């Protein structure tokens, strides 16, 4: 696969351009020149072969030669709802969930989470970088931050709903191979009231084993188990 770049506009045969920080990468890191070919994707599932027709200081002009629908998505759509960890752990979380095929990430405020307002544009950049690296052509959606009660009562989420609880019975770890939502708690875990509310709204408790995992580790492990079932 050739070097991959993201274009913010929907792909169409003809002229397109890149005008963001990727211009520096093209000019000064990769040292690409006019007539070189690259692969571009628009985040909707499509990718294209493009010829570089002009390189300027702040933009690279492309000639789109062909467009393909190339899906590297999971068979089931997986939504992860959870608090966003601090610092570099947030980037790690977003990158890995993107790489393993999560469709949507919902930042959640819980009773025990330490909330920090995250720039969605910053998290979106992590998604794009991960897609460039792993070959995925559809961007993971990052939703606005929501309260725990909003999420557990959301009837628009998949009917197959799992909430992580290390105290849950491992014998109950069964789910259908269909679209799924996974709710991950903060470092201190969910409160009893939150677990009860989730149960009342048909969220099935799921355990990942005897160890207490960091939230980003728990999210990755849960997605891996569900996607491989």
N, C-alpha and C positions, 0 to 999 in steps of 0.2 A: 504494500500500500504506500502511495506517495505521501509526502507531507500534507497534513490536513489543516484546513483553516475554516473558520466560521464566518458566514455572511449573515447580516441581520435581516436582509430582505429576502422574500421568497425567491427561490431560484427560477430563472427563466432563460431559455436559449438566447444568447446575445450578450450585451455588455453588462457587467456588474462591477462593483468595486469594494475594496476593503479600506476603511478609514480610521481604524482604531489602533491600539497598541500592537496589533499583529503586523502593521506596516514595518515597525522596527525589526521585528523578528524576521520578516521576509528580506529586508534590505541588508541588515547588519549582522544577523546571526546566521541565517541560512545562505545569505549572499546569492539569492536567486536573481536572475536577470530576465530581460524581455525574451519571450518565446519559451521559457521554461514552463512546464506543466505542473499543476498542483491539483489536489482534490479539495473541494469545498462542500460544506453542508449547511443547511439552513435551520436545522433543529426540528423540522417537521417530519423527518423520516427520509428526506431526499438528499442525494449527493450528486455531484457533477464533476466532470473533468473540465478544468479551465486552463486556458493559456494566458500567461501574463503578457499584456499588450503595452503596458506603460507602468513605470515605477517613478513616483514622485516623492517628495519629502514626507507628505502627509497622507498619501493615498496610493493604492495599487489598483490599476484598472485591469479587469479580467475580461476575457472572451469565453463565455460558456459554450462548450462544444456539444455536450450531451448530458442528459439528466436521467438518473436512475432512482427508482424507489427501492432502497435497500434497507430492509428491516432487520435489526439485531435486537429486537425486543423479546422479553419473556413471553411465554404462551399465556400466562395470566398477568393481569394488572395488579401490582402491589403498591399500596399506599402505606407509608410510615408516618405516624403522628407521635411527636416526642418533643421534650424541651431541647433547645440547641445548646450544646456545651460551650465552654469558654475558649477563647483564643484559637490556637492551632488545631484544637480538637474539633472545632466546628468545620474547618476546612477538610480535615481528614474524614469526618462523617459524611459530608456532602459528596466528596470525591468518590468514596467507596460505595455509597448507595447508588450513585450514578453509574459506576462501573458494573455493579452487579444487577442493574436493570430495573431499579425502583422507578415507578411511574410518577409518584407524587410524594413530596415531603411536606408535612404540615407542622410548623413550629407550635408548641403547646405550652401554655402556662398551667402548672399544677400547684397544689398547695405547698409542696416542698421544693419546687424548682426555684433557682436563683435567676430571675429573669434579667436578661440584658438585651436591649433593643438591637437587633442585628439589621444591617443594611441589606435589604433583599437583593439589591444590585450587586453587592459584594458576593453574596452566596450564589447568585446566578453566574457570576464569573467563574466560580469554582466548578459549577456544572459544565460550562462550556469547555474549560480546560480539560476536565475529565473526559468529556465526549471526544475531544480532539485526540486524546491519547489512546482511548480504548476502542475507537472505531464506531461508537454508537452515533446514530444519526438523528435521534429524537431526544430533545432535552428533557431531563427530569423537571417537573413543575415544582416550584417552591411557592406555597400558598402563604397568604398573610397569617400572622400569629393569631391563634384562637385560644379561648379558655377551654379547660378540660371538659366542663359541662357541655359546651357547644359541640365538641367533638363526639362525646359518647352519645349524644342525642341526635346526631346528624344522620338522617335516614337516606341521604344521598350516597353515603359510603357503602362499600360492598356489604352484602348480608353476612358474608363470612368474616367475622371480626374477632381478633385475638388481642388479649391484653397480657403483657408479661408480668408474671408473679412467681418469684422463686419458691413460694410456699405451695404452689399449685401441685396437684397430683399428676405425676408424669404419665399415668395411665390414661389421662384425659387428653393427651396431646394428639388429637386426631382432627383433621380438617379436610375439606373437599378440595380437589384440584380445580379451583376456580378463583376469580378475583378475590382479593383479601385485603383487609386493613389490619395493621399491626400497631398497637399502642404501647409505647415504651416509656417507662417512668424516669424520674430524675435520680440523682445519686442516692437520695434517701429513700427511694421507692415511693409507691403510691400509699396514701393513707387508707385506713379501713373504710372510711366513708366513700372514697373514690372507687375502691374495688367493688363496694356494694352497689354504687350507682351504675358502674359498668355492667355488673352482673344483671341488674334490673333491666338494662337496655340490650341484653343478648350478646354481650361480649364474653367470649370463652377464655378462661384463664389458661395460660401456657407457661410452662417452666422450661428453662434451658439447661437445667442440671443443678448440682449442689453448690457450685461456685457463684458468688455475687459478682457479676460482670459490670464493667463501666458501661454507661448508657450507649456509647457509640459501638462498643463491642457487641453488646446485646442486640442492637438493631441489626448489625451485619449478620450475626449468627442466626437470628430469627428469620431474616429474609432468605438466607441460604437454605435453611431447613424447609421452609414453605415452598420455595421455588423448585426444590429437588424432590418433592413428594410426588 
